[in-house]
Amino acid sequence: MSKNRHKPRPRRRKKEATAAAAPRKRFVDYPRRGKRGVRRWLPSWRQWLGTVLFFIACAAGLFAYVYATVDIPDENAAARQEANTYYWSDGSQLASVGEVNRTMVHLSDVPESAQNAVIAAENETFYRDRGVSFKGIVRAFASTAGGEETQGGSTITQQYVKNTYLSQEQTATRKVKELVIALKVDRTKSKQEVLQGYLNTSWFGRGAYGIEAAAQSYYGIPAKKLNPSQSAMLAALLKGAELYDPSVSTGNHERAVERWKWILDREVRTGRMSRAERDTYRTFPEPRKPSMAGGLGGQTGYLVDVANKYIKQRAMLTEQDLAHGGYRIHTTFDKARMQRLKKSVDDVVARGIDPAERPDSDTDVQVGAASVRPSDGAVLALYGGPDATKHFANNADTSGVPVGSAFKPFVLAAALEGGADADSYYDDAGKLRSGQGPDENHPTLRRALTSGGNATYVRLGKETGPGQVRDTAVRAGLLKGSMARPDESFPIGSSTPSAVRMAAAYGTFGNEGLQNDPYSVTKVVKDGGSVGGFESRAKARRALAKETAEEVTEALRTPEGHAAARTGDQDRMNSAWYVGYTDDLSTAVTMFRTKPDGGPLLPMAAVGGEDSRRGTVFPARIWAGYTGAEARP
């Protein structure tokens, strides 16, 4: 037997074998070795911590890079606003308006109460923060989620940076630049400089940039004369003038009052106003009504008003977008027709209305008129009032004036659609009979349409159904909001459509039952290209059967060849109307009386003297003078 039979193997070899069998270490122990089940896939606390620290380091490095590479730029183009240019339908310039309404003021010319209101509303830590408040962003998000009144998420410095150096676009890149530049601005400018810049660049609505223009626009005073209550109302507009200008709508007014109260209360909570002073401001400081900007005198302001409303509806542009300027707006307005319409109104009013001789009946007389092309709905001309810078309401596009007997064609159209015959009459038993009535006390529907016949149409409207009449009028082009209650006077014109809508709806009859919404803008151009999303007009819709439209037109036909309806001797409403149309032009003219500051309509009984038949002769004369055709007697 060998002597080395039971000799042990060298220890070195055993270690080598053990090392070879052991698994290699991993840089990241994931999935976690030695763990079972779910725990194998759950990162350790060291892994969690390492991951968080890694991302923090990356974010810090990225921020450091951005901070080092982004400088405070020059002021943006918004500080040098362009005008908006409007063009007639022939391409010639109608108006150049919309330059920024702004007067730069020193902070010393802004009362401390206005400064306090703005700081309380927008950034209560303004004098303590470093230009950016991450707590403010979180607080604003939480308050908004809870449906509460809020400060803005951005500091005053950030908003100043956005207004002065950047665009208004909502992108992550722009927001990061805003944060970085705000930090740098806070280091290079004093808080007073930043607040002064913010107050001079902020948007307050009504075309007003800056607190000086806002004070003039809303209260007719310089900013230095604002009281704390007025200051709080203006500060409320910074949250969004289109939602908080109290003159725009009832909803706006309610929001403005609540925001105004909140700002005053917040001034107390932040130590910027005493409770005793706060208690003196319990009545909301109603601003004055909006007025047209300078340079928009005569009819120009009314044309621009109609065009702007249409743009905001069709292009989804806001008032603030338009106020930034630079838009080229091509309209449907016909210069020659505008001149003829204005001349006709001026001539008829000058000859027939005399406030000096008849102060009780001829004062406060107003005229509104509009012409629309039936084939496509283009608004060709309008008369909004004597001067847009003095009479601010646009009489061509206003509501609140009853249309009277000029509404009857819609009643007839509804009845015809339901199977009635225009050449039929109501007998003594109230039954609708075919043929001519036995005497003038039994007029046919056709005859009663243009020569009195209110009783006939009250009965016809009731028999046809107010709902059917309303739907027919709306399909033809009147707005639902202008429709009156379905009472006994509804078929004879208690509804209150505008002259623009009446002209367009009558145009539906002239267009063989095809309805076109009125439109006033054909193209909007900015920076050399068309504004995206703008469509000049909607497509025509079938509102009435062709036979119905033709029969209504024949019933309204005058010996001179056009079709027309008017208010007459039987109308007892405080308005007078004449609406006439041909295949290529539909024009509505209205006359009424109202005080300059609004209120209910005044009586028309003796306007122009007793022979004026409650003023009904004047719209017909205006229509005739404008169109060159003889009006229906």
C-alpha positions as CSV (number, residue, x, y, z in Angstrom):
1,M,0.0,0.0,0.0
2,S,1.2,3.5,-0.9
3,K,2.3,5.7,1.9
4,N,0.4,8.7,0.4
5,R,-3.0,6.9,0.1
6,H,-4.7,8.9,2.8
7,K,-2.7,12.1,2.4
8,P,-5.0,15.2,2.5
9,R,-5.3,17.4,-0.6
10,P,-3.6,20.8,-0.5
11,R,-5.7,23.5,1.2
12,R,-5.0,25.9,-1.6
13,R,-6.9,23.8,-4.1
14,K,-9.9,23.7,-1.8
15,K,-10.1,27.4,-1.6
16,E,-9.8,27.7,-5.4
17,A,-12.7,25.3,-5.8
18,T,-14.8,27.3,-3.3
19,A,-14.1,30.6,-5.1
20,A,-15.0,29.1,-8.4
21,A,-18.3,27.9,-7.1
22,A,-19.3,31.3,-5.5
23,P,-21.5,33.7,-7.6
24,R,-20.1,36.9,-8.8
25,K,-21.1,40.2,-7.1
26,R,-23.5,42.5,-9.0
27,F,-23.2,46.3,-9.3
28,V,-26.9,46.6,-8.4
29,D,-28.4,43.9,-6.3
30,Y,-31.7,43.8,-8.1
31,P,-33.7,41.5,-8.0
32,R,-32.4,41.2,-4.5
33,R,-30.4,38.1,-3.8
34,G,-31.2,36.0,-0.9
35,K,-34.8,37.3,-0.6
36,R,-37.9,35.3,-1.4
37,G,-41.3,36.2,-2.8
38,V,-42.4,39.9,-3.1
39,R,-39.4,41.0,-1.0
40,R,-37.1,39.9,-3.8
41,W,-38.6,42.6,-6.0
42,L,-38.9,45.4,-3.5
43,P,-35.9,47.8,-3.6
44,S,-34.1,48.2,-0.3
45,W,-34.1,51.5,1.5
46,R,-30.5,52.1,0.3
47,Q,-31.7,51.6,-3.3
48,W,-34.6,53.9,-2.8
49,L,-32.4,56.6,-1.2
50,G,-29.8,56.2,-4.0
51,T,-32.4,56.6,-6.7
52,V,-33.9,59.7,-5.1
53,L,-30.5,61.3,-4.6
54,F,-29.5,60.4,-8.2
55,F,-32.6,62.2,-9.6
56,I,-32.1,65.2,-7.3
57,A,-28.5,65.5,-8.4
58,C,-29.6,65.3,-12.1
59,A,-32.3,67.9,-11.5
60,A,-29.8,70.2,-9.7
61,G,-27.3,69.8,-12.4
62,L,-29.8,70.5,-15.1
63,F,-31.1,73.6,-13.3
64,A,-27.5,74.8,-12.7
65,Y,-26.9,74.4,-16.4
66,V,-30.1,76.3,-17.4
67,Y,-29.4,79.0,-14.8
68,A,-25.9,79.5,-16.3
69,T,-27.0,79.6,-19.9
70,V,-30.3,81.6,-19.7
71,D,-29.8,85.4,-19.5
72,I,-32.3,88.1,-19.0
73,P,-33.4,88.9,-22.6
74,D,-34.4,92.2,-24.1
75,E,-38.0,93.3,-23.7
76,N,-40.4,91.3,-26.0
77,A,-42.4,92.7,-28.8
78,A,-45.5,93.0,-26.5
79,A,-43.9,96.1,-25.1
80,R,-44.3,97.7,-28.6
81,Q,-47.8,96.7,-29.7
82,E,-49.0,96.9,-33.3
83,A,-52.4,98.2,-34.3
84,N,-55.1,96.0,-35.8
85,T,-56.0,97.0,-39.3
86,Y,-59.5,96.6,-40.7
87,Y,-60.4,96.6,-44.4
88,W,-63.5,97.3,-46.4
89,S,-64.8,94.5,-48.7
90,D,-62.9,96.1,-51.6
91,G,-59.6,95.8,-49.8
92,S,-59.2,99.5,-48.9
93,Q,-58.4,100.4,-45.3
94,L,-61.4,100.9,-43.1
95,A,-59.5,101.6,-39.8
96,S,-56.3,101.1,-38.0
97,V,-57.0,100.7,-34.3
98,G,-56.0,98.8,-31.2
99,E,-52.6,100.3,-30.4
100,V,-51.9,99.6,-26.8
101,N,-53.9,101.7,-24.4
102,R,-51.2,102.3,-21.8
103,T,-49.6,105.2,-19.9
104,M,-46.5,104.3,-18.0
105,V,-46.5,105.7,-14.4
106,H,-44.0,105.7,-11.6
107,L,-44.8,103.6,-8.5
108,S,-45.1,106.9,-6.6
109,D,-48.1,107.8,-8.7
110,V,-49.9,104.5,-7.7
111,P,-51.6,104.8,-4.3
112,E,-50.4,102.5,-1.6
113,S,-53.9,101.1,-1.4
114,A,-53.7,99.9,-5.0
115,Q,-50.3,98.3,-4.4
116,N,-51.6,96.6,-1.3
117,A,-54.6,95.2,-3.1
118,V,-52.5,93.8,-6.0
119,I,-50.0,92.2,-3.6
120,A,-52.8,90.7,-1.4
121,A,-54.5,89.3,-4.5
122,E,-51.5,88.0,-6.4
123,N,-48.5,87.5,-4.2
124,E,-48.7,88.3,-0.4
125,T,-45.0,87.2,0.1
126,F,-43.8,89.6,-2.7
127,Y,-41.5,91.6,-0.5
128,R,-40.0,88.5,1.2
129,D,-39.7,85.9,-1.6
130,R,-36.8,85.6,-4.1
131,G,-38.9,86.0,-7.2
132,V,-40.2,82.5,-7.2
133,S,-42.5,80.8,-4.6
134,F,-42.8,77.1,-4.9
135,K,-45.1,77.1,-1.8
136,G,-47.3,79.6,-3.7
137,I,-47.6,77.2,-6.6
138,V,-48.5,74.3,-4.4
139,R,-51.0,76.5,-2.4
140,A,-52.6,77.8,-5.6
141,F,-53.0,74.3,-6.9
142,A,-54.6,73.1,-3.7
143,S,-57.0,76.0,-3.4
144,T,-58.0,75.6,-7.0
145,A,-58.7,71.9,-6.5
146,G,-60.8,72.8,-3.5
147,G,-62.8,75.4,-5.5
148,E,-61.6,78.3,-3.3
149,E,-60.6,81.9,-4.2
150,T,-56.9,81.9,-4.8
151,Q,-53.8,83.9,-5.3
152,G,-52.0,83.2,-8.5
153,G,-49.5,80.3,-8.6
154,S,-46.9,82.7,-10.1
155,T,-45.3,85.4,-8.1
156,I,-45.6,89.1,-9.2
157,T,-41.9,88.8,-10.4
158,Q,-42.8,85.8,-12.6
159,Q,-45.8,87.6,-14.1
160,Y,-43.7,90.7,-14.7
161,V,-41.0,88.5,-16.5
162,K,-43.7,86.8,-18.6
163,N,-45.3,90.2,-19.6
164,T,-41.9,91.9,-20.3
165,Y,-39.5,89.3,-21.5
166,L,-41.4,86.2,-22.7
167,S,-44.4,85.2,-24.7
168,Q,-47.8,84.2,-23.3
169,E,-47.6,80.6,-24.6
170,Q,-48.2,77.8,-22.1
171,T,-45.3,75.5,-22.5
172,A,-42.9,73.8,-20.1
173,T,-39.9,75.5,-21.8
174,R,-41.4,78.9,-21.3
175,K,-42.2,78.2,-17.7
176,V,-38.7,77.0,-16.9
177,K,-37.3,80.2,-18.5
178,E,-39.7,82.2,-16.5
179,L,-38.5,80.7,-13.2
180,V,-34.8,81.2,-14.1
181,I,-35.2,84.8,-15.3
182,A,-37.4,85.6,-12.3
183,L,-34.6,84.5,-10.0
184,K,-32.1,86.7,-11.9
185,V,-34.4,89.7,-12.1
186,D,-34.9,89.5,-8.3
187,R,-31.2,89.8,-7.9
188,T,-30.7,92.7,-10.3
189,K,-33.9,94.8,-9.8
190,S,-35.4,96.2,-6.7
191,K,-38.9,95.1,-5.5
192,Q,-40.1,98.6,-6.3
193,E,-38.9,98.3,-9.9
194,V,-40.5,95.0,-10.4
195,L,-43.8,96.1,-8.9
196,Q,-43.8,99.2,-11.0
197,G,-43.1,97.2,-14.2
198,Y,-45.8,94.7,-13.3
199,L,-48.4,97.4,-12.7
200,N,-47.5,99.0,-16.1
201,T,-47.6,95.8,-18.2
202,S,-50.6,93.9,-16.7
203,W,-53.8,93.4,-18.7
204,F,-57.0,94.8,-17.1
205,G,-59.4,94.3,-20.0
206,R,-61.2,96.9,-22.1
207,G,-58.1,97.3,-24.1
208,A,-56.2,98.7,-21.0
209,Y,-52.6,97.7,-20.3
210,G,-51.4,99.0,-17.0
211,I,-53.1,100.4,-13.9
212,E,-53.2,104.0,-15.2
213,A,-55.2,103.0,-18.4
214,A,-57.4,100.7,-16.2
215,A,-58.2,103.5,-13.8
216,Q,-59.2,105.7,-16.7
217,S,-61.2,103.0,-18.5
218,Y,-63.2,101.8,-15.5
219,Y,-63.5,104.9,-13.3
220,G,-62.5,107.9,-15.5
221,I,-59.8,109.0,-13.1
222,P,-56.0,108.7,-12.9
223,A,-54.5,105.9,-10.9
224,K,-53.3,108.2,-8.1
225,K,-56.9,109.0,-7.3
226,L,-58.1,105.4,-6.8
227,N,-59.5,104.7,-3.4
228,P,-59.0,101.3,-1.7
229,S,-62.3,99.9,-2.8
230,Q,-61.7,100.8,-6.5
231,S,-58.2,99.4,-6.2
232,A,-59.5,96.1,-5.0
233,M,-62.0,95.9,-7.9
234,L,-59.1,96.6,-10.4
235,A,-57.0,94.0,-8.7
236,A,-59.8,91.4,-9.2
237,L,-59.4,91.9,-13.0
238,L,-55.9,90.5,-12.8
239,K,-57.4,87.0,-12.4
240,G,-58.9,87.3,-15.9
241,A,-60.6,90.5,-17.1
242,E,-63.0,88.6,-19.4
243,L,-64.4,86.8,-16.4
244,Y,-64.3,89.6,-13.9
245,D,-65.3,92.8,-15.8
246,P,-68.7,93.4,-14.2
247,S,-70.1,95.1,-17.2
248,V,-69.9,92.1,-19.4
249,S,-72.6,89.9,-17.9
250,T,-74.5,89.0,-14.7
251,G,-72.2,86.1,-14.1
252,N,-69.1,88.4,-14.5
253,H,-70.7,90.9,-12.0
254,E,-71.3,88.2,-9.4
255,R,-67.7,86.9,-9.8
256,A,-66.3,90.5,-9.6
257,V,-68.2,91.3,-6.4
258,E,-67.0,88.1,-4.7
259,R,-63.4,88.6,-5.7
260,W,-63.5,92.2,-4.6
261,K,-64.8,91.2,-1.1
262,W,-62.1,88.5,-0.9
263,I,-59.3,90.9,-1.7
264,L,-60.4,93.4,0.9
265,D,-60.7,90.7,3.5
266,R,-57.3,89.3,2.5
267,E,-55.7,92.8,3.0
268,V,-57.0,92.7,6.5
269,R,-55.6,89.2,7.1
270,T,-52.2,90.1,5.8
271,G,-52.0,93.3,7.8
272,R,-52.4,95.7,4.8
273,M,-55.7,97.2,5.9
274,S,-57.3,97.7,9.3
275,R,-60.6,96.0,10.1
276,A,-62.2,99.4,10.8
277,E,-61.2,100.7,7.3
278,R,-62.4,97.4,5.7
279,D,-65.8,98.0,7.3
280,T,-66.2,101.3,5.5
281,Y,-66.2,99.5,2.1
282,R,-69.4,97.6,1.9
283,T,-70.8,98.8,-1.4
284,F,-69.3,97.5,-4.6
285,P,-67.6,100.3,-6.6
286,E,-69.5,100.0,-9.9
287,P,-67.3,101.0,-12.8
288,R,-68.6,103.1,-15.6
289,K,-69.9,101.4,-18.8
290,P,-67.3,100.6,-21.5
291,S,-66.7,103.2,-24.1
292,M,-65.3,103.0,-27.6
293,A,-61.6,103.9,-27.9
294,G,-60.6,107.1,-29.5
295,G,-60.3,107.2,-33.3
296,L,-63.4,105.1,-33.7
297,G,-65.9,107.9,-34.2
298,G,-68.9,107.9,-36.5
299,Q,-69.9,104.5,-37.8
300,T,-66.4,103.1,-37.7
301,G,-66.6,102.0,-34.0
302,Y,-69.8,100.1,-34.7
303,L,-68.3,98.3,-37.6
304,V,-65.2,97.3,-35.6
305,D,-67.4,96.2,-32.7
306,V,-69.4,93.8,-35.0
307,A,-66.2,92.5,-36.6
308,N,-64.5,91.9,-33.3
309,K,-67.5,90.0,-31.9
310,Y,-67.6,87.8,-34.9
311,I,-63.8,87.1,-34.8
312,K,-64.1,86.1,-31.1
313,Q,-66.9,83.7,-31.9
314,R,-65.4,82.1,-35.0
315,A,-61.6,82.2,-34.4
316,M,-61.7,81.6,-30.7
317,L,-59.6,84.7,-30.1
318,T,-60.1,86.6,-26.9
319,E,-60.4,90.3,-26.3
320,Q,-56.8,90.2,-24.9
321,D,-55.6,88.4,-28.1
322,L,-57.0,91.2,-30.2
323,A,-55.6,93.8,-27.9
324,H,-52.1,92.5,-28.5
325,G,-52.5,93.8,-32.1
326,G,-50.9,92.9,-35.4
327,Y,-54.1,91.4,-36.9
328,R,-55.2,92.2,-40.5
329,I,-59.0,91.9,-40.6
330,H,-60.8,91.8,-43.9
331,T,-64.6,92.5,-43.5
332,T,-67.7,92.2,-45.6
333,F,-68.6,95.9,-45.2
334,D,-69.4,97.8,-48.4
335,K,-68.1,101.3,-48.3
336,A,-70.6,102.8,-50.8
337,R,-73.6,101.2,-49.1
338,M,-72.4,102.4,-45.7
339,Q,-72.2,105.9,-47.0
340,R,-75.7,105.7,-48.6
341,L,-77.3,104.3,-45.4
342,K,-75.8,106.9,-43.1
343,K,-76.9,109.7,-45.5
344,S,-80.4,108.3,-45.6
345,V,-80.7,108.1,-41.8
346,D,-79.2,111.6,-41.4
347,D,-81.6,113.1,-44.0
348,V,-84.7,111.5,-42.7
349,V,-83.9,112.3,-39.0
350,A,-83.0,115.9,-39.9
351,R,-86.3,116.5,-41.8
352,G,-88.7,114.7,-39.5
353,I,-87.3,114.7,-35.9
354,D,-87.2,118.0,-34.1
355,P,-86.4,117.8,-30.4
356,A,-86.5,121.6,-30.1
357,E,-90.1,121.9,-31.4
358,R,-91.3,118.6,-29.8
359,P,-89.2,118.0,-26.7
360,D,-91.7,115.6,-25.2
361,S,-91.8,113.3,-28.1
362,D,-88.7,113.8,-30.3
363,T,-85.9,113.6,-27.7
364,D,-83.8,110.5,-27.3
365,V,-84.9,109.0,-30.7
366,Q,-82.6,106.2,-31.9
367,V,-82.2,104.5,-35.2
368,G,-80.6,101.1,-36.1
369,A,-80.3,99.5,-39.5
370,A,-78.5,96.6,-41.2
371,S,-78.1,95.2,-44.7
372,V,-77.4,91.5,-45.4
373,R,-76.8,89.6,-48.6
374,P,-79.3,86.7,-48.6
375,S,-77.2,84.4,-50.8
376,D,-74.4,84.0,-48.1
377,G,-75.3,86.2,-45.1
378,A,-72.6,88.8,-45.6
379,V,-73.3,92.0,-43.6
380,L,-72.9,94.7,-46.1
381,A,-73.8,97.8,-44.2
382,L,-75.1,98.9,-40.8
383,Y,-76.1,102.0,-38.9
384,G,-75.3,101.7,-35.2
385,G,-76.1,105.2,-33.9
386,P,-75.0,108.8,-34.3
387,D,-71.4,108.3,-33.2
388,A,-69.7,105.3,-31.6
389,T,-67.6,107.5,-29.3
390,K,-70.7,109.2,-27.9
391,H,-73.5,106.6,-28.2
392,F,-71.9,103.4,-27.1
393,A,-74.6,100.8,-27.7
394,N,-74.7,99.5,-31.3
395,N,-78.3,100.0,-32.4
396,A,-77.9,97.6,-35.3
397,D,-76.8,94.8,-33.1
398,T,-78.8,95.4,-30.0
399,S,-81.7,93.6,-28.5
400,G,-84.6,94.8,-26.4
401,V,-86.6,96.5,-29.2
402,P,-89.9,94.7,-30.0
403,V,-90.2,93.9,-33.6
404,G,-94.0,94.3,-33.8
405,S,-95.9,93.3,-37.0
406,A,-92.6,92.7,-38.8
407,F,-92.7,89.3,-37.0
408,K,-95.9,88.1,-38.8
409,P,-94.1,86.5,-41.8
410,F,-92.6,83.9,-39.5
411,V,-96.1,83.1,-38.2
412,L,-97.3,82.7,-41.8
413,A,-94.3,80.5,-42.6
414,A,-95.0,78.3,-39.7
415,A,-98.7,78.0,-40.7
416,L,-97.8,77.2,-44.3
417,E,-95.3,74.5,-43.2
418,G,-98.2,73.0,-41.2
419,G,-100.5,72.9,-44.3
420,A,-102.3,76.2,-44.2
421,D,-103.2,78.3,-47.2
422,A,-102.3,81.9,-47.5
423,D,-105.5,82.6,-49.4
424,S,-107.8,81.6,-46.6
425,Y,-109.6,83.5,-43.9
426,Y,-111.2,83.1,-40.5
427,D,-115.0,83.0,-40.5
428,D,-117.2,84.2,-37.7
429,A,-117.0,80.9,-36.0
430,G,-113.2,81.1,-35.9
431,K,-112.7,78.4,-38.5
432,L,-110.1,78.9,-41.2
433,R,-111.8,78.8,-44.6
434,S,-110.4,78.7,-48.1
435,G,-111.0,81.7,-50.4
436,Q,-111.7,85.4,-50.0
437,G,-113.6,86.5,-46.9
438,P,-117.0,88.1,-47.4
439,D,-115.8,91.6,-46.4
440,E,-112.8,93.6,-45.1
441,N,-113.5,92.3,-41.6
442,H,-112.5,88.8,-42.8
443,P,-109.1,89.4,-44.4
444,T,-107.1,86.5,-45.9
445,L,-103.9,85.5,-44.2
446,R,-102.1,87.1,-47.2
447,R,-103.9,90.4,-46.9
448,A,-103.7,90.5,-43.1
449,L,-99.9,90.1,-43.3
450,T,-99.3,93.6,-44.6
451,S,-102.4,95.6,-43.8
452,G,-103.2,95.4,-40.1
453,G,-104.8,92.1,-39.3
454,N,-103.3,91.7,-35.9
455,A,-106.3,89.8,-34.6
456,T,-106.0,87.4,-37.5
457,Y,-102.4,86.7,-36.7
458,V,-103.0,86.4,-33.0
459,R,-105.5,83.6,-33.8
460,L,-103.2,82.0,-36.4
461,G,-100.3,82.0,-34.0
462,K,-102.3,80.3,-31.3
463,E,-103.8,77.8,-33.7
464,T,-100.4,77.0,-35.3
465,G,-98.7,76.8,-31.9
466,P,-96.3,79.3,-30.3
467,G,-93.6,76.6,-30.2
468,Q,-93.9,75.9,-33.9
469,V,-93.8,79.7,-34.6
470,R,-90.7,80.1,-32.4
471,D,-88.9,77.2,-34.0
472,T,-89.7,78.5,-37.5
473,A,-88.3,82.0,-36.6
474,V,-85.2,80.5,-35.1
475,R,-84.6,78.3,-38.1
476,A,-84.9,81.3,-40.3
477,G,-82.2,83.1,-38.4
478,L,-83.5,84.8,-35.3
479,L,-81.8,83.9,-32.0
480,K,-83.5,81.9,-29.3
481,G,-82.5,84.4,-26.7
482,S,-84.5,87.1,-28.5
483,M,-87.8,85.2,-28.4
484,A,-90.5,86.5,-26.1
485,R,-92.8,84.5,-23.9
486,P,-95.5,82.5,-25.8
487,D,-98.4,84.8,-24.7
488,E,-101.1,86.4,-26.8
489,S,-98.8,89.2,-28.1
490,F,-96.1,86.7,-29.2
491,P,-97.4,86.3,-32.8
492,I,-97.6,90.0,-33.3
493,G,-94.0,90.8,-32.4
494,S,-93.2,91.0,-28.6
495,S,-89.8,89.3,-29.4
496,T,-86.8,91.6,-29.6
497,P,-84.3,90.5,-32.4
498,S,-81.6,92.9,-33.6
499,A,-81.7,94.6,-37.0
500,V,-78.8,92.4,-38.2
501,R,-80.7,89.2,-37.4
502,M,-84.0,90.5,-38.8
503,A,-82.3,91.4,-42.1
504,A,-80.7,87.9,-42.2
505,A,-83.9,86.1,-41.3
506,Y,-85.9,87.9,-44.1
507,G,-83.0,87.0,-46.3
508,T,-83.9,83.3,-45.8
509,F,-87.3,84.0,-47.5
510,G,-85.4,85.7,-50.4
511,N,-83.0,82.8,-50.6
512,E,-85.7,80.2,-51.2
513,G,-85.7,78.9,-47.7
514,L,-81.9,78.4,-47.3
515,Q,-80.7,80.1,-44.1
516,N,-77.2,81.8,-43.7
517,D,-75.9,83.1,-40.4
518,P,-74.9,86.7,-40.8
519,Y,-71.1,87.1,-41.0
520,S,-68.9,90.2,-41.1
521,V,-65.3,89.0,-41.5
522,T,-63.8,87.0,-44.5
523,K,-60.2,86.6,-43.4
524,V,-57.9,87.2,-40.4
525,V,-54.2,87.5,-41.0
526,K,-51.3,87.8,-38.5
527,D,-47.6,87.6,-39.1
528,G,-48.2,87.0,-42.8
529,G,-50.4,83.9,-42.3
530,S,-54.1,83.2,-41.8
531,V,-55.1,82.7,-38.2
532,G,-55.6,79.0,-37.6
533,G,-59.1,77.7,-37.0
534,F,-60.9,80.7,-38.4
535,E,-63.8,80.0,-40.7
536,S,-65.4,83.0,-42.3
537,R,-68.9,81.6,-42.3
538,A,-71.1,78.6,-41.7
539,K,-72.7,76.6,-44.5
540,A,-76.2,77.4,-45.6
541,R,-78.9,75.3,-44.0
542,R,-82.4,74.4,-45.2
543,A,-84.7,76.3,-42.9
544,L,-88.0,76.3,-44.9
545,A,-89.4,74.5,-47.8
546,K,-88.7,76.4,-51.0
547,E,-92.4,76.6,-51.7
548,T,-93.0,78.1,-48.2
549,A,-90.3,80.8,-48.7
550,E,-91.7,81.7,-52.2
551,E,-95.2,82.0,-50.9
552,V,-94.2,84.2,-48.0
553,T,-92.3,86.4,-50.5
554,E,-95.3,86.6,-52.8
555,A,-97.5,87.6,-49.9
556,L,-95.0,90.4,-49.0
557,R,-94.5,91.5,-52.6
558,T,-95.0,95.2,-53.3
559,P,-96.1,96.8,-56.6
560,E,-92.5,98.0,-56.9
561,G,-91.2,94.4,-57.0
562,H,-89.5,94.0,-53.6
563,A,-90.9,92.2,-50.6
564,A,-91.4,94.0,-47.3
565,A,-93.2,94.1,-43.9
566,R,-93.5,96.9,-41.4
567,T,-95.1,97.9,-38.1
568,G,-98.4,99.7,-38.6
569,D,-101.2,101.7,-37.1
570,Q,-102.4,98.7,-35.0
571,D,-99.0,98.2,-33.3
572,R,-98.9,99.7,-29.8
573,M,-95.3,98.7,-29.0
574,N,-92.6,101.4,-28.4
575,S,-90.8,100.8,-31.7
576,A,-91.2,101.2,-35.5
577,W,-89.7,98.8,-38.1
578,Y,-89.4,98.3,-41.8
579,V,-87.8,95.2,-43.3
580,G,-87.6,94.8,-47.1
581,Y,-85.6,92.5,-49.4
582,T,-84.9,91.5,-52.9
583,D,-82.9,88.5,-54.1
584,D,-79.5,90.2,-53.4
585,L,-80.2,92.6,-50.5
586,S,-82.2,92.4,-47.3
587,T,-82.4,95.5,-45.0
588,A,-84.0,96.1,-41.7
589,V,-84.5,99.5,-40.1
590,T,-85.8,100.2,-36.6
591,M,-86.6,103.4,-34.7
592,F,-87.1,103.6,-30.9
593,R,-86.7,106.0,-28.0
594,T,-84.5,105.4,-24.9
595,K,-82.5,107.5,-22.4
596,P,-78.8,107.7,-23.0
597,D,-78.1,105.7,-19.9
598,G,-80.5,103.0,-20.9
599,G,-83.7,102.0,-19.2
600,P,-87.2,101.1,-20.6
601,L,-88.2,102.2,-24.1
602,L,-90.1,105.5,-24.2
603,P,-93.4,106.0,-26.1
604,M,-93.4,106.5,-29.8
605,A,-97.0,107.7,-30.1
606,A,-96.2,111.3,-31.2
607,V,-92.7,111.1,-32.6
608,G,-92.3,113.4,-35.6
609,G,-95.8,114.8,-35.0
610,E,-99.3,113.3,-35.1
611,D,-99.1,112.5,-38.8
612,S,-96.1,110.1,-38.3
613,R,-98.4,107.2,-37.3
614,R,-96.5,106.4,-34.2
615,G,-93.2,107.0,-36.0
616,T,-93.7,104.2,-38.4
617,V,-93.2,106.4,-41.5
618,F,-89.5,107.0,-40.7
619,P,-88.0,103.5,-41.0
620,A,-89.8,103.2,-44.4
621,R,-88.4,106.5,-45.5
622,I,-84.9,105.6,-44.4
623,W,-85.2,102.2,-46.3
624,A,-86.4,104.0,-49.4
625,G,-83.7,106.6,-49.3
626,Y,-81.0,104.0,-48.9
627,T,-82.2,101.4,-51.5
628,G,-83.6,103.9,-54.0
629,A,-86.9,101.9,-54.1
630,E,-90.3,103.1,-53.0
631,A,-91.2,101.7,-49.6
632,R,-94.5,99.9,-48.9
633,P,-97.0,102.5,-47.8
